[in-house]
């Protein structure tokens, strides 16, 4: 599953965790875990690109 898709569903489409879980046929805990990991990866990538501490 693409981390980009999860971020789009949550941040741009403004879906709840429950709605994302239903769409993807995932358990709620999996959605929360994968979104957390996706946000951490995005934060690390931005920190490398910008060269400073970036908060999401």
PDB file of N, CA, C, O and CB in Angstrom:
ATOM      1  N   UNK A   1       0.850  -1.176   0.000  1.00  0.00           N
ATOM      2  CA  UNK A   1       0.000   0.000   0.000  1.00  0.00           C
ATOM      3  C   UNK A   1       0.889   1.231   0.000  1.00  0.00           C
ATOM      4  O   UNK A   1       1.851   1.316   0.764  1.00  0.00           O
ATOM      5  CB  UNK A   1      -0.964   0.003   1.219  1.00  0.00           C
ATOM      6  N   UNK A   2       0.572   2.147  -0.831  1.00  0.00           N
ATOM      7  CA  UNK A   2       1.339   3.371  -0.944  1.00  0.00           C
ATOM      8  C   UNK A   2       1.102   4.294   0.257  1.00  0.00           C
ATOM      9  O   UNK A   2      -0.037   4.566   0.637  1.00  0.00           O
ATOM     10  CB  UNK A   2       0.986   4.088  -2.240  1.00  0.00           C
ATOM     11  N   UNK A   3       2.195   4.761   0.836  1.00  0.00           N
ATOM     12  CA  UNK A   3       2.063   5.716   1.935  1.00  0.00           C
ATOM     13  C   UNK A   3       1.462   7.018   1.430  1.00  0.00           C
ATOM     14  O   UNK A   3       0.760   7.713   2.164  1.00  0.00           O
ATOM     15  CB  UNK A   3       3.428   5.979   2.597  1.00  0.00           C
ATOM     16  N   UNK A   4       1.739   7.343   0.172  1.00  0.00           N
ATOM     17  CA  UNK A   4       1.174   8.557  -0.415  1.00  0.00           C
ATOM     18  C   UNK A   4      -0.349   8.490  -0.433  1.00  0.00           C
ATOM     19  O   UNK A   4      -1.017   9.480  -0.135  1.00  0.00           O
ATOM     20  CB  UNK A   4       1.713   8.768  -1.839  1.00  0.00           C
ATOM     21  N   UNK A   5      -0.897   7.339  -0.778  1.00  0.00           N
ATOM     22  CA  UNK A   5      -2.354   7.182  -0.793  1.00  0.00           C
ATOM     23  C   UNK A   5      -2.950   7.407   0.591  1.00  0.00           C
ATOM     24  O   UNK A   5      -3.978   8.070   0.728  1.00  0.00           O
ATOM     25  CB  UNK A   5      -2.734   5.790  -1.304  1.00  0.00           C
ATOM     26  N   UNK A   6      -2.317   6.865   1.601  1.00  0.00           N
ATOM     27  CA  UNK A   6      -2.812   7.055   2.967  1.00  0.00           C
ATOM     28  C   UNK A   6      -2.812   8.532   3.359  1.00  0.00           C
ATOM     29  O   UNK A   6      -3.773   9.024   3.951  1.00  0.00           O
ATOM     30  CB  UNK A   6      -1.960   6.252   3.957  1.00  0.00           C
ATOM     31  N   UNK A   7      -1.746   9.221   3.031  1.00  0.00           N
ATOM     32  CA  UNK A   7      -1.658  10.647   3.366  1.00  0.00           C
ATOM     33  C   UNK A   7      -2.699  11.444   2.597  1.00  0.00           C
ATOM     34  O   UNK A   7      -3.309  12.361   3.146  1.00  0.00           O
ATOM     35  CB  UNK A   7      -0.251  11.190   3.066  1.00  0.00           C
ATOM     36  N   UNK A   8      -2.906  11.103   1.336  1.00  0.00           N
ATOM     37  CA  UNK A   8      -3.928  11.794   0.534  1.00  0.00           C
ATOM     38  C   UNK A   8      -5.315  11.576   1.125  1.00  0.00           C
ATOM     39  O   UNK A   8      -6.085  12.525   1.271  1.00  0.00           O
ATOM     40  CB  UNK A   8      -3.894  11.303  -0.930  1.00  0.00           C
ATOM     41  N   UNK A   9      -5.634  10.332   1.466  1.00  0.00           N
ATOM     42  CA  UNK A   9      -6.954  10.043   2.029  1.00  0.00           C
ATOM     43  C   UNK A   9      -7.187  10.784   3.335  1.00  0.00           C
ATOM     44  O   UNK A   9      -8.279  11.301   3.575  1.00  0.00           O
ATOM     45  CB  UNK A   9      -7.114   8.549   2.252  1.00  0.00           C
ATOM     46  N   UNK A  10      -6.166  10.837   4.177  1.00  0.00           N
ATOM     47  CA  UNK A  10      -6.317  11.456   5.496  1.00  0.00           C
ATOM     48  C   UNK A  10      -6.245  12.982   5.436  1.00  0.00           C
ATOM     49  O   UNK A  10      -7.119  13.669   5.965  1.00  0.00           O
ATOM     50  CB  UNK A  10      -5.247  10.933   6.439  1.00  0.00           C
ATOM     51  N   UNK A  11      -5.215  13.502   4.797  1.00  0.00           N
ATOM     52  CA  UNK A  11      -4.948  14.943   4.856  1.00  0.00           C
ATOM     53  C   UNK A  11      -5.687  15.748   3.781  1.00  0.00           C
ATOM     54  O   UNK A  11      -6.155  16.853   4.056  1.00  0.00           O
ATOM     55  CB  UNK A  11      -3.467  15.185   4.725  1.00  0.00           C
ATOM     56  N   UNK A  12      -5.795  15.216   2.580  1.00  0.00           N
ATOM     57  CA  UNK A  12      -6.433  15.977   1.501  1.00  0.00           C
ATOM     58  C   UNK A  12      -7.920  15.668   1.359  1.00  0.00           C
ATOM     59  O   UNK A  12      -8.730  16.566   1.131  1.00  0.00           O
ATOM     60  CB  UNK A  12      -5.734  15.694   0.190  1.00  0.00           C
ATOM     61  N   UNK A  13      -8.269  14.401   1.495  1.00  0.00           N
ATOM     62  CA  UNK A  13      -9.679  14.023   1.414  1.00  0.00           C
ATOM     63  C   UNK A  13     -10.376  14.185   2.765  1.00  0.00           C
ATOM     64  O   UNK A  13     -11.602  14.131   2.854  1.00  0.00           O
ATOM     65  CB  UNK A  13      -9.814  12.577   0.924  1.00  0.00           C
ATOM     66  N   UNK A  14      -9.573  14.385   3.813  1.00  0.00           N
ATOM     67  CA  UNK A  14     -10.062  14.597   5.175  1.00  0.00           C
ATOM     68  C   UNK A  14     -10.970  13.475   5.675  1.00  0.00           C
ATOM     69  O   UNK A  14     -11.974  13.715   6.346  1.00  0.00           O
ATOM     70  CB  UNK A  14     -10.801  15.903   5.248  1.00  0.00           C
ATOM     71  N   UNK A  15     -10.589  12.236   5.327  1.00  0.00           N
ATOM     72  CA  UNK A  15     -11.348  11.078   5.791  1.00  0.00           C
ATOM     73  C   UNK A  15     -10.910  10.717   7.205  1.00  0.00           C
ATOM     74  O   UNK A  15      -9.766  10.952   7.593  1.00  0.00           O
ATOM     75  CB  UNK A  15     -11.158   9.871   4.835  1.00  0.00           C
ATOM     76  N   UNK A  16     -11.825  10.151   7.959  1.00  0.00           N
ATOM     77  CA  UNK A  16     -11.496   9.678   9.299  1.00  0.00           C
ATOM     78  C   UNK A  16     -10.727   8.361   9.176  1.00  0.00           C
ATOM     79  O   UNK A  16     -10.708   7.723   8.123  1.00  0.00           O
ATOM     80  CB  UNK A  16     -12.786   9.498  10.168  1.00  0.00           C
ATOM     81  N   UNK A  17     -10.095   7.978  10.286  1.00  0.00           N
ATOM     82  CA  UNK A  17      -9.398   6.684  10.298  1.00  0.00           C
ATOM     83  C   UNK A  17     -10.386   5.560   9.998  1.00  0.00           C
ATOM     84  O   UNK A  17     -10.069   4.615   9.276  1.00  0.00           O
ATOM     85  CB  UNK A  17      -8.701   6.442  11.669  1.00  0.00           C
ATOM     86  N   UNK A  18     -11.561   5.674  10.550  1.00  0.00           N
ATOM     87  CA  UNK A  18     -12.583   4.646  10.343  1.00  0.00           C
ATOM     88  C   UNK A  18     -12.989   4.550   8.873  1.00  0.00           C
ATOM     89  O   UNK A  18     -13.174   3.451   8.349  1.00  0.00           O
ATOM     90  CB  UNK A  18     -13.813   4.941  11.206  1.00  0.00           C
ATOM     91  N   UNK A  19     -13.127   5.692   8.214  1.00  0.00           N
ATOM     92  CA  UNK A  19     -13.497   5.689   6.795  1.00  0.00           C
ATOM     93  C   UNK A  19     -12.387   5.077   5.935  1.00  0.00           C
ATOM     94  O   UNK A  19     -12.656   4.327   4.997  1.00  0.00           O
ATOM     95  CB  UNK A  19     -13.802   7.121   6.320  1.00  0.00           C
ATOM     96  N   UNK A  20     -11.157   5.403   6.266  1.00  0.00           N
ATOM     97  CA  UNK A  20     -10.025   4.829   5.527  1.00  0.00           C
ATOM     98  C   UNK A  20      -9.983   3.315   5.732  1.00  0.00           C
ATOM     99  O   UNK A  20      -9.765   2.566   4.780  1.00  0.00           O
ATOM    100  CB  UNK A  20      -8.683   5.474   5.982  1.00  0.00           C
ATOM    101  N   UNK A  21     -10.191   2.866   6.965  1.00  0.00           N
ATOM    102  CA  UNK A  21     -10.196   1.434   7.261  1.00  0.00           C
ATOM    103  C   UNK A  21     -11.280   0.713   6.456  1.00  0.00           C
ATOM    104  O   UNK A  21     -11.061  -0.383   5.942  1.00  0.00           O
ATOM    105  CB  UNK A  21     -10.409   1.200   8.766  1.00  0.00           C
ATOM    106  N   UNK A  22     -12.437   1.339   6.357  1.00  0.00           N
ATOM    107  CA  UNK A  22     -13.531   0.729   5.597  1.00  0.00           C
ATOM    108  C   UNK A  22     -13.209   0.669   4.107  1.00  0.00           C
ATOM    109  O   UNK A  22     -13.457  -0.349   3.463  1.00  0.00           O
ATOM    110  CB  UNK A  22     -14.830   1.507   5.819  1.00  0.00           C
ATOM    111  N   UNK A  23     -12.667   1.734   3.562  1.00  0.00           N
ATOM    112  CA  UNK A  23     -12.326   1.785   2.134  1.00  0.00           C
ATOM    113  C   UNK A  23     -11.277   0.734   1.785  1.00  0.00           C
ATOM    114  O   UNK A  23     -11.394   0.040   0.776  1.00  0.00           O
ATOM    115  CB  UNK A  23     -11.816   3.185   1.751  1.00  0.00           C
ATOM    116  N   UNK A  24     -10.248   0.623   2.631  1.00  0.00           N
ATOM    117  CA  UNK A  24      -9.142  -0.281   2.341  1.00  0.00           C
ATOM    118  C   UNK A  24      -9.364  -1.689   2.877  1.00  0.00           C
ATOM    119  O   UNK A  24      -8.559  -2.588   2.632  1.00  0.00           O
ATOM    120  CB  UNK A  24      -7.873   0.274   2.910  1.00  0.00           C
ATOM    121  N   UNK A  25     -10.458  -1.878   3.611  1.00  0.00           N
ATOM    122  CA  UNK A  25     -10.768  -3.166   4.242  1.00  0.00           C
ATOM    123  C   UNK A  25      -9.628  -3.586   5.172  1.00  0.00           C
ATOM    124  O   UNK A  25      -9.145  -4.717   5.126  1.00  0.00           O
ATOM    125  CB  UNK A  25     -11.017  -4.259   3.167  1.00  0.00           C
ATOM    126  N   UNK A  26      -9.216  -2.638   6.014  1.00  0.00           N
ATOM    127  CA  UNK A  26      -8.162  -2.847   6.995  1.00  0.00           C
ATOM    128  C   UNK A  26      -8.742  -2.700   8.384  1.00  0.00           C
ATOM    129  O   UNK A  26      -9.811  -2.118   8.568  1.00  0.00           O
ATOM    130  CB  UNK A  26      -6.997  -1.862   6.781  1.00  0.00           C
ATOM    131  N   UNK A  27      -8.023  -3.235   9.366  1.00  0.00           N
ATOM    132  CA  UNK A  27      -8.364  -2.973  10.764  1.00  0.00           C
ATOM    133  C   UNK A  27      -7.955  -1.534  11.080  1.00  0.00           C
ATOM    134  O   UNK A  27      -7.013  -1.001  10.494  1.00  0.00           O
ATOM    135  CB  UNK A  27      -7.653  -3.998  11.735  1.00  0.00           C
ATOM    136  N   UNK A  28      -8.668  -0.925  12.002  1.00  0.00           N
ATOM    137  CA  UNK A  28      -8.400   0.449  12.398  1.00  0.00           C
ATOM    138  C   UNK A  28      -6.965   0.615  12.892  1.00  0.00           C
ATOM    139  O   UNK A  28      -6.317   1.616  12.587  1.00  0.00           O
ATOM    140  CB  UNK A  28      -9.382   0.887  13.478  1.00  0.00           C
ATOM    141  N   UNK A  29      -6.474  -0.345  13.640  1.00  0.00           N
ATOM    142  CA  UNK A  29      -5.110  -0.262  14.174  1.00  0.00           C
ATOM    143  C   UNK A  29      -4.066  -0.233  13.053  1.00  0.00           C
ATOM    144  O   UNK A  29      -3.039   0.434  13.177  1.00  0.00           O
ATOM    145  CB  UNK A  29      -4.837  -1.446  15.112  1.00  0.00           C
ATOM    146  N   UNK A  30      -4.327  -0.949  11.975  1.00  0.00           N
ATOM    147  CA  UNK A  30      -3.402  -0.955  10.841  1.00  0.00           C
ATOM    148  C   UNK A  30      -3.362   0.410  10.163  1.00  0.00           C
ATOM    149  O   UNK A  30      -2.293   0.879   9.772  1.00  0.00           O
ATOM    150  CB  UNK A  30      -3.802  -2.035   9.828  1.00  0.00           C
ATOM    151  N   UNK A  31      -4.513   1.043  10.023  1.00  0.00           N
ATOM    152  CA  UNK A  31      -4.574   2.374   9.426  1.00  0.00           C
ATOM    153  C   UNK A  31      -3.772   3.358  10.269  1.00  0.00           C
ATOM    154  O   UNK A  31      -2.957   4.116   9.743  1.00  0.00           O
ATOM    155  CB  UNK A  31      -6.038   2.847   9.288  1.00  0.00           C
ATOM    156  N   UNK A  32      -4.004   3.343  11.566  1.00  0.00           N
ATOM    157  CA  UNK A  32      -3.303   4.270  12.461  1.00  0.00           C
ATOM    158  C   UNK A  32      -1.794   4.041  12.429  1.00  0.00           C
ATOM    159  O   UNK A  32      -1.018   4.995  12.367  1.00  0.00           O
ATOM    160  CB  UNK A  32      -3.822   4.120  13.895  1.00  0.00           C
ATOM    161  N   UNK A  33      -1.386   2.789  12.472  1.00  0.00           N
ATOM    162  CA  UNK A  33       0.036   2.462  12.459  1.00  0.00           C
ATOM    163  C   UNK A  33       0.690   2.898  11.155  1.00  0.00           C
ATOM    164  O   UNK A  33       1.750   3.524  11.168  1.00  0.00           O
ATOM    165  CB  UNK A  33       0.238   0.965  12.672  1.00  0.00           C
ATOM    166  N   UNK A  34       0.066   2.571  10.035  1.00  0.00           N
ATOM    167  CA  UNK A  34       0.653   2.904   8.739  1.00  0.00           C
ATOM    168  C   UNK A  34       0.676   4.412   8.494  1.00  0.00           C
ATOM    169  O   UNK A  34       1.616   4.924   7.886  1.00  0.00           O
ATOM    170  CB  UNK A  34      -0.117   2.211   7.625  1.00  0.00           C
ATOM    171  N   UNK A  35      -0.335   5.117   8.953  1.00  0.00           N
ATOM    172  CA  UNK A  35      -0.330   6.572   8.807  1.00  0.00           C
ATOM    173  C   UNK A  35       0.759   7.192   9.675  1.00  0.00           C
ATOM    174  O   UNK A  35       1.438   8.126   9.246  1.00  0.00           O
ATOM    175  CB  UNK A  35      -1.707   7.158   9.176  1.00  0.00           C
ATOM    176  N   UNK A  36       0.927   6.691  10.868  1.00  0.00           N
ATOM    177  CA  UNK A  36       1.993   7.191  11.740  1.00  0.00           C
ATOM    178  C   UNK A  36       3.355   6.991  11.082  1.00  0.00           C
ATOM    179  O   UNK A  36       4.178   7.906  11.062  1.00  0.00           O
ATOM    180  CB  UNK A  36       1.953   6.483  13.112  1.00  0.00           C
ATOM    181  N   UNK A  37       3.589   5.814  10.553  1.00  0.00           N
ATOM    182  CA  UNK A  37       4.860   5.517   9.880  1.00  0.00           C
ATOM    183  C   UNK A  37       5.049   6.380   8.639  1.00  0.00           C
ATOM    184  O   UNK A  37       6.158   6.831   8.356  1.00  0.00           O
ATOM    185  CB  UNK A  37       4.927   4.036   9.496  1.00  0.00           C
ATOM    186  N   UNK A  38       3.973   6.608   7.905  1.00  0.00           N
ATOM    187  CA  UNK A  38       4.047   7.444   6.696  1.00  0.00           C
ATOM    188  C   UNK A  38       4.416   8.874   7.057  1.00  0.00           C
ATOM    189  O   UNK A  38       5.225   9.504   6.375  1.00  0.00           O
ATOM    190  CB  UNK A  38       2.707   7.422   5.932  1.00  0.00           C
ATOM    191  N   UNK A  39       3.822   9.384   8.130  1.00  0.00           N
ATOM    192  CA  UNK A  39       4.132  10.755   8.556  1.00  0.00           C
ATOM    193  C   UNK A  39       5.574  10.869   9.051  1.00  0.00           C
ATOM    194  O   UNK A  39       6.240  11.870   8.790  1.00  0.00           O
ATOM    195  CB  UNK A  39       3.162  11.204   9.663  1.00  0.00           C
ATOM    196  N   UNK A  40       6.054   9.858   9.755  1.00  0.00           N
ATOM    197  CA  UNK A  40       7.448   9.867  10.206  1.00  0.00           C
ATOM    198  C   UNK A  40       8.405   9.842   9.014  1.00  0.00           C
ATOM    199  O   UNK A  40       9.408  10.555   9.008  1.00  0.00           O
ATOM    200  CB  UNK A  40       7.723   8.665  11.133  1.00  0.00           C
ATOM    201  N   UNK A  41       8.102   9.033   8.020  1.00  0.00           N
ATOM    202  CA  UNK A  41       8.945   8.951   6.828  1.00  0.00           C
ATOM    203  C   UNK A  41       8.948  10.281   6.072  1.00  0.00           C
ATOM    204  O   UNK A  41       9.990  10.722   5.586  1.00  0.00           O
ATOM    205  CB  UNK A  41       8.462   7.817   5.907  1.00  0.00           C
ATOM    206  N   UNK A  42       7.791  10.909   5.975  1.00  0.00           N
ATOM    207  CA  UNK A  42       7.694  12.211   5.319  1.00  0.00           C
ATOM    208  C   UNK A  42       8.503  13.255   6.080  1.00  0.00           C
ATOM    209  O   UNK A  42       9.212  14.060   5.478  1.00  0.00           O
ATOM    210  CB  UNK A  42       6.226  12.653   5.206  1.00  0.00           C
ATOM    211  N   UNK A  43       8.394  13.238   7.396  1.00  0.00           N
ATOM    212  CA  UNK A  43       9.139  14.176   8.236  1.00  0.00           C
ATOM    213  C   UNK A  43      10.642  13.991   8.048  1.00  0.00           C
ATOM    214  O   UNK A  43      11.369  14.974   7.911  1.00  0.00           O
ATOM    215  CB  UNK A  43       8.761  13.992   9.717  1.00  0.00           C
ATOM    216  N   UNK A  44      11.117  12.750   8.039  1.00  0.00           N
ATOM    217  CA  UNK A  44      12.540  12.474   7.852  1.00  0.00           C
ATOM    218  C   UNK A  44      13.009  12.938   6.477  1.00  0.00           C
ATOM    219  O   UNK A  44      14.095  13.502   6.339  1.00  0.00           O
ATOM    220  CB  UNK A  44      12.823  10.976   8.028  1.00  0.00           C
ATOM    221  N   UNK A  45      12.196  12.699   5.479  1.00  0.00           N
ATOM    222  CA  UNK A  45      12.536  13.125   4.119  1.00  0.00           C
ATOM    223  C   UNK A  45      12.629  14.645   4.022  1.00  0.00           C
ATOM    224  O   UNK A  45      13.549  15.179   3.403  1.00  0.00           O
ATOM    225  CB  UNK A  45      11.499  12.599   3.120  1.00  0.00           C
ATOM    226  N   UNK A  46      11.677  15.333   4.633  1.00  0.00           N
ATOM    227  CA  UNK A  46      11.703  16.795   4.619  1.00  0.00           C
ATOM    228  C   UNK A  46      12.904  17.334   5.384  1.00  0.00           C
ATOM    229  O   UNK A  46      13.529  18.304   4.956  1.00  0.00           O
ATOM    230  CB  UNK A  46      10.412  17.356   5.213  1.00  0.00           C
ATOM    231  N   UNK A  47      13.228  16.713   6.509  1.00  0.00           N
ATOM    232  CA  UNK A  47      14.404  17.141   7.280  1.00  0.00           C
ATOM    233  C   UNK A  47      15.684  17.016   6.469  1.00  0.00           C
ATOM    234  O   UNK A  47      16.550  17.888   6.542  1.00  0.00           O
ATOM    235  CB  UNK A  47      14.527  16.321   8.560  1.00  0.00           C
ATOM    236  N   UNK A  48      15.812  15.943   5.698  1.00  0.00           N
ATOM    237  CA  UNK A  48      16.991  15.754   4.852  1.00  0.00           C
ATOM    238  C   UNK A  48      17.024  16.804   3.748  1.00  0.00           C
ATOM    239  O   UNK A  48      18.082  17.355   3.445  1.00  0.00           O
ATOM    240  CB  UNK A  48      17.003  14.337   4.243  1.00  0.00           C
ATOM    241  N   UNK A  49      15.878  17.081   3.149  1.00  0.00           N
ATOM    242  CA  UNK A  49      15.815  18.030   2.046  1.00  0.00           C
ATOM    243  C   UNK A  49      16.065  19.468   2.498  1.00  0.00           C
ATOM    244  O   UNK A  49      16.781  20.221   1.838  1.00  0.00           O
ATOM    245  CB  UNK A  49      14.469  17.936   1.367  1.00  0.00           C
ATOM    246  N   UNK A  50      15.474  19.835   3.618  1.00  0.00           N
ATOM    247  CA  UNK A  50      15.546  21.202   4.111  1.00  0.00           C
ATOM    248  C   UNK A  50      16.794  21.410   4.955  1.00  0.00           C
ATOM    249  O   UNK A  50      17.331  22.516   5.013  1.00  0.00           O
ATOM    250  CB  UNK A  50      14.300  21.542   4.918  1.00  0.00           C
ATOM    251  N   UNK A  51      17.250  20.357   5.604  1.00  0.00           N
ATOM    252  CA  UNK A  51      18.438  20.450   6.434  1.00  0.00           C
ATOM    253  C   UNK A  51      18.194  21.023   7.803  1.00  0.00           C
ATOM    254  O   UNK A  51      19.117  21.522   8.447  1.00  0.00           O
ATOM    255  CB  UNK A  51      19.449  21.258   5.756  1.00  0.00           C
ATOM    256  N   UNK A  52      16.964  20.957   8.252  1.00  0.00           N
ATOM    257  CA  UNK A  52      16.623  21.441   9.596  1.00  0.00           C
ATOM    258  C   UNK A  52      15.483  20.604  10.148  1.00  0.00           C
ATOM    259  O   UNK A  52      14.942  19.739   9.458  1.00  0.00           O
ATOM    260  CB  UNK A  52      16.234  22.952   9.574  1.00  0.00           C
ATOM    261  N   UNK A  53      15.128  20.864  11.377  1.00  0.00           N
ATOM    262  CA  UNK A  53      14.061  20.113  12.012  1.00  0.00           C
ATOM    263  C   UNK A  53      12.713  20.595  11.513  1.00  0.00           C
ATOM    264  O   UNK A  53      12.384  21.773  11.655  1.00  0.00           O
ATOM    265  CB  UNK A  53      14.144  20.236  13.533  1.00  0.00           C
ATOM    266  N   UNK A  54      11.943  19.717  10.940  1.00  0.00           N
ATOM    267  CA  UNK A  54      10.638  20.042  10.373  1.00  0.00           C
ATOM    268  C   UNK A  54       9.567  19.325  11.171  1.00  0.00           C
ATOM    269  O   UNK A  54       9.649  18.111  11.361  1.00  0.00           O
ATOM    270  CB  UNK A  54      10.561  19.654   8.870  1.00  0.00           C
ATOM    271  N   UNK A  55       8.577  20.042  11.636  1.00  0.00           N
ATOM    272  CA  UNK A  55       7.474  19.459  12.410  1.00  0.00           C
ATOM    273  C   UNK A  55       6.237  19.307  11.546  1.00  0.00           C
ATOM    274  O   UNK A  55       5.881  20.212  10.791  1.00  0.00           O
ATOM    275  CB  UNK A  55       7.153  20.323  13.639  1.00  0.00           C
ATOM    276  N   UNK A  56       5.589  18.168  11.657  1.00  0.00           N
ATOM    277  CA  UNK A  56       4.322  17.933  10.948  1.00  0.00           C
ATOM    278  C   UNK A  56       3.168  18.148  11.890  1.00  0.00           C
ATOM    279  O   UNK A  56       2.012  18.000  11.494  1.00  0.00           O
ATOM    280  CB  UNK A  56       4.268  16.510  10.353  1.00  0.00           C
TER     281      UNK A  56
END
